[in-house]
C-alpha cells in the first residue's frame, strides 16, 4: 500500500513525515491545510531528503495483512467465542449468550485499542520511502 506525505523535519537519518489523507477530498483546497493530514511519524532513511519534500511511502505487505487480521478478524472471533462460551460452556439461555458475545466484542475492541497504543511505533520500521518529489523552493 502506498501513501504520500510531507517531510516536516530531518534530523540526521530521522525523517519526520505527515501523511496526507487518502480520500477523494485529499486535493481539495476548501478545508484548511491542517485537515489534509492524518498522522505524523518518524522513520529512518539514508536518502537525501529535505523539509518540504513530498515522499511516497510503501507499507510492507506482511504488516498490512497482520493489521487487517487484527482489526477485522479478531472482533468476529471474539464475538463467536463469547456466544459459544455462553451457550455451550456456561449453559446460558440464548439471550444471555448473545449479551455475552457483545461483551466479548467489547473486550476485543479494548484489546485492539491497547495494541494500537503500545505497538504503534514498532511498525514504522516496515515503512520505506519509494519516491521523493523535491520541494522547488
Buried (B, 14 or more C-beta within 10 A) or exposed (E): EEBBBBBBEBEEEEBBBBBBBEEEEEEEEEEEEEEBBBEEBEBEBEEEBEEEBBBBBBBBEEBBEEBEEBEEEBBEEBBEBBBBBBBEEEEBEEEEBBBBBEBBBEBBEEBBEEBEEEEEEEBEEBBBBEEBEEEEE
